[in-house]
C-alpha cells in the first residue's frame, strides 16, 4: 500500500465495467496514487464485479484500493480499506470487521470536531469538502480552504474533495492537503493520461 498522498481517483457511477477498468488502468499507469471505488447507483452484482476487477488491477499496479461505504464488499475483494461517511457504518464497527491492517478513511465535511473524534477513534485519514462546487454532490456544504491547515494539526493525512480540477487543486495542496480526491475532472477528461500526470506534477512541485 502507498501512503495517502497525491492524486486520489474516485470512480463515477457507471454500469460499464469494461470502460471503467480501461480508464482506471490509464490513471494507474500514469501515476494515480490511490483509487476509491464509489458507485451509488449499481446493483450488488455489478458492484461486486467492478470492485473485484479494480482490486485486481490495483494489486498489479501496487496502488492502494479503497471502497466507499461498502465494508462487506471491501472485505470480500480484500480491498486495502474503506471510506465511511456520516450515514455509513460507524468507524468502530468497520474497524472491528476489517481489522487493524486495513485503511479506514472518514468523511469530515467541514466539521473539525468530527475530524477530532475520527482521529481519536482510530481513523487512518480524514477527508474534507466540498471545497468547490461539485456536480457529484451539488448540495454539499462548502468547506473553507483554511480548514486544511487546522486539520493537519490532528496528525493524520488530510484529503480534500469536492469540485477539484487542475485549475484549483494547487490552492488546496499549498494549503495542506496531502491528497486530492477527484472524480469528474479526471474521468471526464479528454486525455486521462495527461490529466493524471498533471495532477501528479502539482504534488511533485510542492515537495520540491
VEXTORDREN-643859 format. One record per residue: residue number from 0; residue in three letters; x, y, z of N, C-alpha, C in turn. Coordinates in Angstrom, 1 decimal. Example, Ala and Ser with C-alpha at 12.3 -4.5 7.8 and 13.67 -1.06 7.14 Angstrom:
// residues 2
<r 0, "ala", <13.2, -5.7, 7.8>, <12.3, -4.5, 7.8>, <13.2, -3.3, 7.8>> <r 1, "ser", <12.8, -2.2, 7.1>, <13.7, -1.1, 7.1>, <12.9, 0.0, 7.9>> 
***
This chain:
// residues 208
<r 0, "unk", <0.8, -1.2, 0.0>, <0.0, 0.0, 0.0>, <0.9, 1.2, 0.0>> <r 1, "unk", <0.4, 2.2, -0.8>, <1.1, 3.5, -0.8>, <0.6, 4.4, 0.3>> <r 2, "unk", <1.4, 5.5, 0.6>, <0.9, 6.5, 1.6>, <-0.3, 7.2, 1.0>> <r 3, "unk", <-1.1, 7.8, 1.9>, <-2.3, 8.6, 1.5>, <-1.7, 9.9, 1.0>> <r 4, "unk", <-1.4, 10.0, -0.2>, <-0.7, 11.2, -0.8>, <-0.9, 11.2, -2.3>> <r 5, "unk", <-1.1, 12.4, -2.8>, <-1.1, 12.6, -4.2>, <-2.5, 12.6, -4.8>> <r 6, "unk", <-2.6, 12.2, -6.0>, <-3.9, 12.1, -6.7>, <-4.7, 10.9, -6.2>> <r 7, "unk", <-5.9, 11.1, -5.7>, <-6.8, 10.1, -5.2>, <-8.0, 10.0, -6.1>> <r 8, "unk", <-7.9, 9.1, -7.1>, <-9.0, 8.9, -8.1>, <-10.2, 8.3, -7.4>> <r 9, "unk", <-11.4, 8.8, -7.7>, <-12.7, 8.3, -7.2>, <-13.6, 8.0, -8.4>> <r 10, "unk", <-14.1, 6.7, -8.5>, <-14.8, 6.3, -9.7>, <-16.2, 7.0, -9.7>> <r 11, "unk", <-16.7, 7.2, -10.9>, <-18.1, 7.7, -11.1>, <-19.1, 6.6, -11.1>> <r 12, "unk", <-20.3, 6.9, -11.0>, <-21.4, 5.9, -11.2>, <-21.4, 5.5, -12.6>> <r 13, "unk", <-21.2, 4.2, -12.9>, <-21.3, 3.7, -14.2>, <-21.6, 2.2, -14.2>> <r 14, "unk", <-22.4, 1.7, -15.2>, <-22.6, 0.3, -15.3>, <-21.6, -0.4, -16.3>> <r 15, "unk", <-20.8, 0.4, -17.0>, <-19.9, 0.0, -18.0>, <-18.6, -0.5, -17.3>> <r 16, "unk", <-18.5, -1.7, -16.9>, <-17.4, -2.2, -16.2>, <-16.1, -2.2, -17.1>> <r 17, "unk", <-16.2, -2.6, -18.3>, <-15.0, -2.6, -19.2>, <-14.5, -1.2, -19.4>> <r 18, "unk", <-15.4, -0.3, -19.6>, <-14.9, 1.1, -19.8>, <-14.3, 1.7, -18.6>> <r 19, "unk", <-14.9, 1.4, -17.4>, <-14.4, 1.8, -16.1>, <-12.9, 1.3, -15.9>> <r 20, "unk", <-12.8, 0.0, -16.1>, <-11.5, -0.6, -15.9>, <-10.4, 0.0, -16.8>> <r 21, "unk", <-10.8, 0.2, -18.1>, <-9.9, 0.8, -19.1>, <-9.4, 2.1, -18.7>> <r 22, "unk", <-10.4, 3.0, -18.2>, <-10.0, 4.3, -17.8>, <-9.1, 4.3, -16.5>> <r 23, "unk", <-9.4, 3.4, -15.6>, <-8.6, 3.3, -14.4>, <-7.2, 2.8, -14.7>> <r 24, "unk", <-7.1, 1.9, -15.6>, <-5.8, 1.4, -15.9>, <-4.9, 2.5, -16.5>> <r 25, "unk", <-5.4, 3.4, -17.2>, <-4.7, 4.5, -17.7>, <-4.2, 5.4, -16.6>> <r 26, "unk", <-5.1, 5.7, -15.6>, <-4.8, 6.5, -14.5>, <-3.7, 5.9, -13.6>> <r 27, "unk", <-3.8, 4.6, -13.4>, <-2.8, 3.9, -12.5>, <-1.4, 3.9, -13.2>> <r 28, "unk", <-1.4, 3.6, -14.5>, <-0.2, 3.6, -15.2>, <0.5, 5.0, -15.3>> <r 29, "unk", <-0.4, 6.1, -15.2>, <0.1, 7.4, -15.3>, <0.5, 8.0, -13.9>> <r 30, "unk", <0.3, 7.2, -12.8>, <0.7, 7.6, -11.5>, <-0.3, 8.0, -10.5>> <r 31, "unk", <-1.5, 7.7, -10.7>, <-2.5, 8.0, -9.6>, <-2.1, 7.1, -8.4>> <r 32, "unk", <-2.1, 7.8, -7.2>, <-1.6, 7.1, -6.0>, <-2.6, 6.2, -5.3>> <r 33, "unk", <-3.9, 6.6, -5.4>, <-4.9, 5.8, -4.7>, <-6.1, 5.8, -5.6>> <r 34, "unk", <-7.0, 4.7, -5.4>, <-8.2, 4.6, -6.1>, <-9.3, 4.3, -5.1>> <r 35, "unk", <-10.4, 5.0, -5.2>, <-11.6, 4.6, -4.4>, <-12.7, 4.2, -5.4>> <r 36, "unk", <-13.3, 3.0, -5.1>, <-14.4, 2.6, -5.9>, <-15.7, 3.1, -5.2>> <r 37, "unk", <-16.4, 3.9, -5.9>, <-17.7, 4.5, -5.4>, <-18.7, 4.4, -6.5>> <r 38, "unk", <-19.8, 3.6, -6.3>, <-20.9, 3.5, -7.3>, <-22.2, 3.5, -6.5>> <r 39, "unk", <-22.9, 4.6, -6.5>, <-24.1, 4.7, -5.7>, <-25.3, 4.2, -6.4>> <r 40, "unk", <-25.2, 3.9, -7.7>, <-26.4, 3.5, -8.5>, <-26.5, 2.1, -8.9>> <r 41, "unk", <-25.3, 1.4, -8.9>, <-25.3, 0.0, -9.4>, <-26.0, -1.0, -8.4>> <r 42, "unk", <-26.4, -2.1, -9.0>, <-26.9, -3.2, -8.1>, <-25.7, -4.0, -7.5>> <r 43, "unk", <-26.0, -4.8, -6.6>, <-25.0, -5.5, -5.8>, <-24.1, -6.4, -6.7>> <r 44, "unk", <-24.7, -7.0, -7.7>, <-23.9, -7.9, -8.6>, <-22.9, -7.0, -9.4>> <r 45, "unk", <-23.3, -5.9, -9.9>, <-22.4, -5.0, -10.7>, <-21.3, -4.5, -9.8>> <r 46, "unk", <-21.7, -4.1, -8.6>, <-20.7, -3.6, -7.6>, <-19.6, -4.7, -7.4>> <r 47, "unk", <-20.1, -5.9, -7.1>, <-19.2, -7.0, -6.9>, <-18.2, -7.2, -8.0>> <r 48, "unk", <-18.7, -7.2, -9.2>, <-17.9, -7.4, -10.4>, <-16.9, -6.3, -10.6>> <r 49, "unk", <-17.4, -5.1, -10.5>, <-16.5, -3.9, -10.7>, <-15.4, -3.9, -9.6>> <r 50, "unk", <-15.8, -4.1, -8.4>, <-14.9, -4.0, -7.2>, <-13.8, -5.1, -7.4>> <r 51, "unk", <-14.1, -6.3, -7.8>, <-13.2, -7.3, -7.9>, <-12.2, -7.0, -9.0>> <r 52, "unk", <-12.7, -6.5, -10.2>, <-11.8, -6.2, -11.3>, <-10.9, -5.0, -10.9>> <r 53, "unk", <-11.4, -4.0, -10.2>, <-10.5, -2.9, -9.8>, <-9.5, -3.3, -8.7>> <r 54, "unk", <-9.9, -4.2, -7.8>, <-9.0, -4.7, -6.8>, <-7.8, -5.4, -7.4>> <r 55, "unk", <-8.1, -6.3, -8.4>, <-7.0, -7.0, -9.1>, <-6.1, -6.0, -9.9>> <r 56, "unk", <-6.7, -5.0, -10.5>, <-5.9, -4.0, -11.3>, <-5.0, -3.2, -10.3>> <r 57, "unk", <-5.5, -2.8, -9.2>, <-4.7, -2.1, -8.3>, <-3.6, -2.9, -7.7>> <r 58, "unk", <-3.8, -4.2, -7.5>, <-2.8, -5.0, -7.0>, <-1.7, -5.2, -8.0>> <r 59, "unk", <-2.0, -5.2, -9.3>, <-1.0, -5.3, -10.3>, <-0.1, -4.1, -10.4>> <r 60, "unk", <-0.7, -3.0, -10.1>, <0.0, -1.7, -10.2>, <0.6, -1.2, -8.8>> <r 61, "unk", <0.3, -2.0, -7.8>, <0.8, -1.6, -6.5>, <0.1, -0.3, -5.9>> <r 62, "unk", <-1.2, -0.1, -6.3>, <-1.9, 1.1, -5.9>, <-2.9, 0.8, -4.8>> <r 63, "unk", <-3.0, 1.6, -3.8>, <-3.9, 1.4, -2.7>, <-5.4, 1.5, -3.2>> <r 64, "unk", <-6.2, 0.5, -2.8>, <-7.6, 0.4, -3.3>, <-8.5, 0.5, -2.1>> <r 65, "unk", <-9.4, 1.5, -2.2>, <-10.3, 1.8, -1.1>, <-11.7, 1.7, -1.7>> <r 66, "unk", <-12.7, 1.2, -0.9>, <-14.1, 1.1, -1.3>, <-14.9, 2.0, -0.5>> <r 67, "unk", <-15.7, 2.8, -1.1>, <-16.6, 3.7, -0.4>, <-17.8, 3.0, 0.2>> <r 68, "unk", <-17.9, 3.2, 1.5>, <-19.1, 2.8, 2.3>, <-19.3, 1.3, 2.5>> <r 69, "unk", <-19.1, 0.5, 1.4>, <-19.5, -1.0, 1.5>, <-18.4, -1.8, 2.2>> <r 70, "unk", <-18.5, -1.9, 3.5>, <-17.5, -2.6, 4.3>, <-17.4, -4.1, 3.9>> <r 71, "unk", <-18.6, -4.7, 3.8>, <-18.6, -6.1, 3.4>, <-18.0, -6.4, 2.0>> <r 72, "unk", <-18.2, -5.5, 1.1>, <-17.7, -5.6, -0.2>, <-16.1, -5.5, -0.1>> <r 73, "unk", <-15.7, -4.5, 0.7>, <-14.2, -4.3, 0.9>, <-13.6, -5.6, 1.4>> <r 74, "unk", <-14.3, -6.2, 2.3>, <-13.7, -7.5, 2.9>, <-13.8, -8.6, 1.8>> <r 75, "unk", <-14.8, -8.6, 1.0>, <-15.0, -9.7, 0.1>, <-13.9, -9.7, -1.0>> <r 76, "unk", <-13.5, -8.5, -1.4>, <-12.5, -8.4, -2.5>, <-11.1, -8.1, -2.0>> <r 77, "unk", <-11.0, -8.2, -0.6>, <-9.7, -7.9, 0.0>, <-9.1, -6.5, -0.4>> <r 78, "unk", <-10.0, -5.5, -0.4>, <-9.5, -4.2, -0.6>, <-8.6, -3.7, 0.5>> <r 79, "unk", <-7.8, -2.7, 0.2>, <-6.9, -2.1, 1.2>, <-7.6, -1.4, 2.3>> <r 80, "unk", <-8.9, -1.0, 2.1>, <-9.6, -0.3, 3.1>, <-10.9, 0.2, 2.6>> <r 81, "unk", <-11.5, 1.0, 3.5>, <-12.9, 1.5, 3.2>, <-12.9, 3.0, 3.6>> <r 82, "unk", <-13.9, 3.7, 3.0>, <-14.1, 5.1, 3.3>, <-15.5, 5.2, 3.8>> <r 83, "unk", <-15.7, 5.8, 4.9>, <-17.1, 5.9, 5.5>, <-17.5, 7.4, 5.7>> <r 84, "unk", <-18.8, 7.6, 5.5>, <-19.3, 8.9, 5.8>, <-20.3, 8.9, 7.0>> <r 85, "unk", <-20.9, 10.0, 7.2>, <-21.8, 10.2, 8.4>, <-22.9, 9.2, 8.4>> <r 86, "unk", <-23.4, 8.8, 7.2>, <-24.6, 7.9, 7.1>, <-24.2, 6.4, 6.9>> <r 87, "unk", <-22.9, 6.1, 7.0>, <-22.4, 4.8, 6.7>, <-22.1, 4.1, 8.0>> <r 88, "unk", <-21.5, 2.9, 7.9>, <-21.1, 2.1, 9.1>, <-20.2, 2.9, 10.0>> <r 89, "unk", <-20.4, 2.8, 11.3>, <-19.6, 3.5, 12.2>, <-18.1, 3.1, 12.1>> <r 90, "unk", <-17.2, 4.0, 12.4>, <-15.8, 3.7, 12.3>, <-15.4, 2.5, 13.2>> <r 91, "unk", <-15.9, 2.5, 14.4>, <-15.5, 1.4, 15.3>, <-16.0, 0.1, 14.8>> <r 92, "unk", <-17.2, 0.0, 14.2>, <-17.7, -1.2, 13.6>, <-16.9, -1.6, 12.4>> <r 93, "unk", <-16.6, -0.7, 11.5>, <-15.8, -1.0, 10.3>, <-14.4, -1.5, 10.7>> <r 94, "unk", <-13.8, -1.0, 11.8>, <-12.5, -1.4, 12.2>, <-12.6, -2.8, 12.8>> <r 95, "unk", <-13.7, -3.1, 13.5>, <-13.8, -4.5, 14.1>, <-14.0, -5.5, 13.0>> <r 96, "unk", <-14.7, -5.1, 11.9>, <-14.9, -6.0, 10.8>, <-13.7, -6.2, 9.9>> <r 97, "unk", <-12.9, -5.2, 9.7>, <-11.8, -5.2, 8.8>, <-10.4, -5.5, 9.4>> <r 98, "unk", <-10.3, -5.1, 10.7>, <-9.0, -5.4, 11.4>, <-8.1, -4.2, 11.3>> <r 99, "unk", <-7.0, -4.3, 12.1>, <-6.1, -3.1, 12.2>, <-5.3, -2.9, 10.9>> <r 100, "unk", <-5.1, -3.9, 10.1>, <-4.2, -3.8, 8.9>, <-4.9, -3.0, 7.8>> <r 101, "unk", <-6.2, -2.8, 7.8>, <-6.9, -2.1, 6.7>, <-7.0, -0.6, 7.0>> <r 102, "unk", <-7.0, 0.2, 5.9>, <-7.2, 1.6, 6.0>, <-8.6, 2.0, 6.2>> <r 103, "unk", <-8.9, 2.9, 7.1>, <-10.3, 3.4, 7.2>, <-10.2, 5.0, 7.1>> <r 104, "unk", <-10.8, 5.5, 6.1>, <-10.9, 7.0, 5.9>, <-12.3, 7.4, 6.3>> <r 105, "unk", <-12.3, 8.7, 6.8>, <-13.6, 9.2, 7.3>, <-13.9, 10.5, 6.7>> <r 106, "unk", <-15.1, 10.7, 6.1>, <-15.6, 12.0, 5.6>, <-15.9, 12.9, 6.8>> <r 107, "unk", <-15.2, 14.1, 6.8>, <-15.5, 15.0, 7.9>, <-16.1, 16.3, 7.5>> <r 108, "unk", <-16.4, 16.4, 6.2>, <-17.1, 17.5, 5.6>, <-16.4, 18.8, 5.9>> <r 109, "unk", <-17.1, 19.7, 6.6>, <-16.5, 21.0, 7.1>, <-16.4, 21.0, 8.6>> <r 110, "unk", <-16.4, 19.8, 9.2>, <-16.6, 19.7, 10.7>, <-15.3, 19.2, 11.3>> <r 111, "unk", <-14.6, 20.1, 11.9>, <-13.3, 19.8, 12.6>, <-13.5, 19.0, 13.8>> <r 112, "unk", <-14.7, 19.1, 14.5>, <-15.0, 18.3, 15.7>, <-15.2, 16.9, 15.3>> <r 113, "unk", <-15.8, 16.6, 14.2>, <-16.0, 15.3, 13.7>, <-14.6, 14.7, 13.3>> <r 114, "unk", <-13.8, 15.5, 12.8>, <-12.4, 15.0, 12.5>, <-11.6, 14.6, 13.7>> <r 115, "unk", <-11.8, 15.4, 14.8>, <-11.1, 15.1, 16.0>, <-11.6, 13.8, 16.6>> <r 116, "unk", <-12.9, 13.6, 16.5>, <-13.5, 12.3, 17.0>, <-13.0, 11.1, 16.2>> <r 117, "unk", <-12.9, 11.3, 14.9>, <-12.5, 10.2, 14.0>, <-11.0, 9.9, 14.3>> <r 118, "unk", <-10.2, 11.0, 14.4>, <-8.8, 10.7, 14.7>, <-8.6, 10.0, 16.1>> <r 119, "unk", <-9.4, 10.4, 17.0>, <-9.3, 9.7, 18.3>, <-9.8, 8.3, 18.3>> <r 120, "unk", <-10.7, 8.0, 17.3>, <-11.3, 6.7, 17.2>, <-10.5, 5.7, 16.3>> <r 121, "unk", <-9.4, 6.2, 15.8>, <-8.6, 5.3, 15.0>, <-8.6, 5.4, 13.5>> <r 122, "unk", <-9.2, 6.5, 13.0>, <-9.2, 6.7, 11.5>, <-7.8, 6.8, 11.0>> <r 123, "unk", <-7.6, 6.4, 9.7>, <-6.3, 6.4, 9.1>, <-6.1, 7.7, 8.2>> <r 124, "unk", <-7.1, 8.3, 7.8>, <-7.1, 9.6, 7.1>, <-8.4, 10.3, 7.2>> <r 125, "unk", <-8.3, 11.6, 7.0>, <-9.5, 12.5, 7.2>, <-9.8, 13.2, 5.9>> <r 126, "unk", <-11.0, 13.1, 5.4>, <-11.4, 13.8, 4.2>, <-12.3, 15.0, 4.5>> <r 127, "unk", <-12.1, 16.1, 3.8>, <-12.8, 17.3, 4.0>, <-13.3, 17.8, 2.7>> <r 128, "unk", <-14.5, 18.5, 2.7>, <-15.0, 19.1, 1.5>, <-16.6, 19.2, 1.6>> <r 129, "unk", <-17.2, 19.8, 0.7>, <-16.7, 20.1, -0.7>, <-16.1, 21.5, -0.6>> <r 130, "unk", <-14.9, 21.6, -1.3>, <-14.2, 22.9, -1.3>, <-14.7, 23.8, -2.4>> <r 131, "unk", <-15.2, 23.2, -3.5>, <-15.7, 23.9, -4.6>, <-17.0, 23.3, -5.1>> <r 132, "unk", <-17.7, 24.0, -5.9>, <-19.0, 23.4, -6.4>, <-18.8, 22.1, -7.1>> <r 133, "unk", <-19.6, 21.1, -6.7>, <-19.4, 19.7, -7.2>, <-20.6, 19.3, -8.0>> <r 134, "unk", <-20.4, 18.7, -9.2>, <-21.5, 18.2, -9.9>, <-22.0, 16.8, -9.3>> <r 135, "unk", <-21.1, 16.2, -8.6>, <-21.5, 14.9, -8.0>, <-22.4, 15.1, -6.8>> <r 136, "unk", <-22.0, 16.1, -5.9>, <-22.8, 16.5, -4.8>, <-23.1, 18.0, -4.8>> <r 137, "unk", <-24.0, 18.4, -5.6>, <-24.3, 19.9, -5.8>, <-24.8, 20.6, -4.5>> <r 138, "unk", <-25.4, 19.8, -3.6>, <-25.9, 20.4, -2.3>, <-24.9, 20.3, -1.2>> <r 139, "unk", <-23.7, 19.8, -1.4>, <-22.8, 19.6, -0.3>, <-22.4, 21.0, 0.3>> <r 140, "unk", <-22.2, 20.9, 1.7>, <-21.8, 22.1, 2.4>, <-20.4, 22.4, 2.0>> <r 141, "unk", <-20.1, 23.7, 1.8>, <-18.8, 24.1, 1.4>, <-17.8, 24.2, 2.6>> <r 142, "unk", <-16.6, 23.8, 2.4>, <-15.6, 23.8, 3.4>, <-14.6, 24.9, 3.1>> <r 143, "unk", <-14.2, 25.7, 4.1>, <-13.2, 26.8, 3.8>, <-11.8, 26.2, 3.6>> <r 144, "unk", <-11.0, 26.7, 2.7>, <-9.7, 26.2, 2.5>, <-8.8, 26.3, 3.8>> <r 145, "unk", <-9.1, 27.2, 4.6>, <-8.4, 27.4, 5.9>, <-8.5, 26.2, 6.8>> <r 146, "unk", <-9.5, 25.4, 6.6>, <-9.8, 24.2, 7.4>, <-8.6, 23.2, 7.2>> <r 147, "unk", <-8.0, 23.2, 6.1>, <-6.9, 22.2, 5.8>, <-5.8, 22.3, 6.8>> <r 148, "unk", <-5.4, 23.6, 7.0>, <-4.2, 23.8, 8.0>, <-4.6, 23.3, 9.4>> <r 149, "unk", <-5.8, 23.6, 9.8>, <-6.3, 23.2, 11.1>, <-6.3, 21.7, 11.2>> <r 150, "unk", <-6.8, 21.1, 10.1>, <-6.9, 19.6, 10.1>, <-5.5, 18.9, 10.3>> <r 151, "unk", <-4.5, 19.5, 9.7>, <-3.2, 18.9, 9.7>, <-2.7, 18.8, 11.2>> <r 152, "unk", <-3.2, 19.6, 12.1>, <-2.8, 19.6, 13.5>, <-3.2, 18.3, 14.1>> <r 153, "unk", <-4.1, 17.5, 13.5>, <-4.6, 16.3, 14.1>, <-3.6, 15.1, 13.8>> <r 154, "unk", <-2.6, 15.3, 13.0>, <-1.6, 14.3, 12.8>, <-1.9, 13.2, 11.8>> <r 155, "unk", <-3.0, 13.3, 11.0>, <-3.3, 12.3, 10.1>, <-3.3, 12.9, 8.7>> <r 156, "unk", <-3.1, 12.0, 7.6>, <-3.2, 12.5, 6.3>, <-4.6, 13.2, 6.0>> <r 157, "unk", <-4.5, 14.3, 5.3>, <-5.7, 15.1, 5.0>, <-6.0, 15.0, 3.5>> <r 158, "unk", <-7.3, 14.6, 3.2>, <-7.7, 14.5, 1.8>, <-8.7, 15.6, 1.5>> <r 159, "unk", <-8.6, 16.3, 0.4>, <-9.5, 17.3, 0.0>, <-10.4, 16.8, -1.1>> <r 160, "unk", <-11.7, 17.1, -1.1>, <-12.6, 16.6, -2.1>, <-13.6, 17.7, -2.4>> <r 161, "unk", <-14.2, 17.6, -3.6>, <-15.3, 18.4, -4.0>, <-15.0, 19.4, -5.0>> <r 162, "unk", <-15.4, 19.1, -6.3>, <-15.2, 20.1, -7.4>, <-13.8, 20.4, -7.7>> <r 163, "unk", <-12.9, 19.5, -7.4>, <-11.4, 19.8, -7.7>, <-11.1, 19.5, -9.1>> <r 164, "unk", <-10.3, 20.5, -9.7>, <-9.9, 20.5, -11.1>, <-8.4, 20.8, -11.1>> <r 165, "unk", <-7.8, 20.8, -12.3>, <-6.4, 21.2, -12.4>, <-6.3, 22.7, -12.1>> <r 166, "unk", <-7.3, 23.4, -12.3>, <-7.3, 24.9, -12.1>, <-7.3, 25.3, -10.6>> <r 167, "unk", <-7.8, 24.4, -9.7>, <-7.9, 24.8, -8.3>, <-7.2, 23.9, -7.3>> <r 168, "unk", <-6.7, 22.8, -7.8>, <-6.1, 21.8, -6.9>, <-4.8, 22.4, -6.2>> <r 169, "unk", <-4.1, 23.2, -6.9>, <-2.9, 23.8, -6.4>, <-3.1, 24.5, -5.1>> <r 170, "unk", <-4.2, 25.3, -5.1>, <-4.6, 26.0, -3.9>, <-4.7, 25.1, -2.6>> <r 171, "unk", <-5.4, 24.0, -2.9>, <-5.6, 23.0, -1.8>, <-4.3, 22.3, -1.3>> <r 172, "unk", <-3.5, 22.0, -2.3>, <-2.2, 21.4, -2.0>, <-1.3, 22.3, -1.2>> <r 173, "unk", <-1.3, 23.6, -1.6>, <-0.5, 24.6, -0.9>, <-1.0, 24.8, 0.5>> <r 174, "unk", <-2.3, 24.7, 0.7>, <-3.0, 24.9, 2.0>, <-2.8, 23.7, 2.9>> <r 175, "unk", <-2.3, 22.6, 2.5>, <-2.1, 21.5, 3.4>, <-2.7, 20.2, 3.0>> <r 176, "unk", <-3.4, 20.0, 1.9>, <-4.0, 18.7, 1.5>, <-2.8, 17.8, 1.1>> <r 177, "unk", <-2.9, 16.6, 1.8>, <-1.9, 15.5, 1.4>, <-2.3, 14.8, 0.1>> <r 178, "unk", <-3.6, 14.8, -0.2>, <-4.2, 14.2, -1.4>, <-5.4, 15.0, -1.8>> <r 179, "unk", <-5.7, 14.9, -3.1>, <-6.9, 15.5, -3.6>, <-7.7, 14.4, -4.3>> <r 180, "unk", <-9.0, 14.3, -3.9>, <-9.9, 13.3, -4.4>, <-10.6, 13.9, -5.6>> <r 181, "unk", <-10.5, 13.2, -6.8>, <-11.1, 13.8, -8.0>, <-11.9, 12.7, -8.7>> <r 182, "unk", <-13.1, 13.2, -9.2>, <-14.0, 12.3, -9.9>, <-14.1, 12.8, -11.4>> <r 183, "unk", <-15.0, 13.9, -11.5>, <-15.4, 14.3, -12.9>, <-14.2, 14.9, -13.6>> <r 184, "unk", <-13.3, 15.7, -13.0>, <-12.2, 16.3, -13.8>, <-11.2, 15.3, -14.3>> <r 185, "unk", <-11.3, 14.1, -13.7>, <-10.4, 13.1, -14.1>, <-11.0, 12.1, -15.1>> <r 186, "unk", <-12.2, 11.5, -14.7>, <-12.8, 10.5, -15.5>, <-13.5, 11.1, -16.8>> <r 187, "unk", <-13.8, 12.4, -16.8>, <-14.4, 13.0, -17.9>, <-13.3, 13.8, -18.8>> <r 188, "unk", <-12.1, 13.7, -18.4>, <-11.0, 14.4, -19.1>, <-10.9, 13.9, -20.5>> <r 189, "unk", <-10.7, 14.8, -21.5>, <-10.4, 14.3, -22.9>, <-9.2, 13.5, -23.0>> <r 190, "unk", <-8.2, 13.8, -22.1>, <-6.9, 13.0, -22.1>, <-6.6, 12.6, -20.7>> <r 191, "unk", <-7.1, 11.4, -20.3>, <-7.0, 11.0, -18.9>, <-5.5, 10.8, -18.5>> <r 192, "unk", <-4.7, 10.3, -19.4>, <-3.3, 10.1, -19.0>, <-2.6, 11.5, -18.7>> <r 193, "unk", <-2.8, 12.5, -19.6>, <-2.2, 13.8, -19.4>, <-2.7, 14.5, -18.2>> <r 194, "unk", <-4.0, 14.3, -17.9>, <-4.6, 14.9, -16.7>, <-4.1, 14.3, -15.4>> <r 195, "unk", <-4.0, 13.0, -15.4>, <-3.4, 12.3, -14.3>, <-2.0, 12.8, -14.0>> <r 196, "unk", <-1.2, 12.9, -15.0>, <0.2, 13.3, -14.9>, <0.3, 14.8, -14.4>> <r 197, "unk", <-0.6, 15.6, -14.9>, <-0.6, 17.0, -14.5>, <-0.9, 17.1, -13.0>> <r 198, "unk", <-1.9, 16.4, -12.5>, <-2.1, 16.4, -11.1>, <-0.9, 15.9, -10.3>> <r 199, "unk", <-0.2, 14.9, -10.8>, <1.0, 14.4, -10.1>, <2.1, 15.4, -10.1>> <r 200, "unk", <2.2, 16.2, -11.1>, <3.3, 17.2, -11.2>, <3.0, 18.3, -10.1>> <r 201, "unk", <1.8, 18.6, -9.8>, <1.5, 19.6, -8.8>, <2.0, 19.1, -7.4>> <r 202, "unk", <1.9, 17.9, -7.1>, <2.4, 17.4, -5.8>, <3.9, 17.3, -5.8>> <r 203, "unk", <4.5, 17.0, -7.0>, <6.0, 17.0, -7.1>, <6.5, 18.4, -6.9>> <r 204, "unk", <5.9, 19.4, -7.4>, <6.3, 20.7, -7.3>, <6.3, 21.2, -5.8>> <r 205, "unk", <5.2, 20.8, -5.2>, <5.0, 21.2, -3.8>, <6.1, 20.5, -2.9>> <r 206, "unk", <6.5, 19.3, -3.3>, <7.5, 18.6, -2.4>, <8.9, 19.1, -2.7>> <r 207, "unk", <9.1, 19.7, -3.9>, <10.5, 20.2, -4.3>, <11.0, 21.3, -3.4>> 
***
